[in-house]
Amino acid sequence: MKRTFYEDYAVGDEFSTPARTVTEADVTMFAALSGDYNRLHTDSEYAAQGPFGERIAHGLLGLSFVIGLAYRTEIDPDGAVAFLGLSWKFSGPIRLGDTIHAIIRISSMRPTHAPDRGIIVQATQLLNQRAEVVQVGELTMMLKRRTTSDA
């Protein structure tokens, strides 16, 4: 069942996303789309001499994957009114070939002054195939509230 409305959630609800493997094509396309050609992501020779010994994915690519993977769970994107903000940490590298997934937990909820909206905070971890947390943070979303015509 898709969860579309604020009332469909409760503090403590947890969602585990499907996994996906980060590929060379993902990193190349993200560099082209974002214009971020930092050599840690795009130059194998340069990256081999860097702190990770190899190319790594862009941190913001990992965050982008979190958003996309979340909507492959029960979380319904049609319920979102606005993405209000985030607090995010990049805890470790995402290496090409890593298979990542996210764990999302509803950590807080509150109604707004507008009766048709509510705010949820999603405590989120992005993990690799070794269960290492590579990114962690909170996403704050404004959602539609159920009205009598939605019941």
Secondary structure, 3 states (H helix, E strand, C coil): CCECCHHHCCCCCEEECCCEECCHHHHHHHHHHHCCCCHHHHCHHHHHCCCCCCCECCHHHHHHHHHHHHCCCCECHHHEEEEEEEEEEECCCCECCCEEEEEEEEEEEEECCCCCEEEEEEEEEEECCCCCEEEEEEEEEEEECCCCCCC
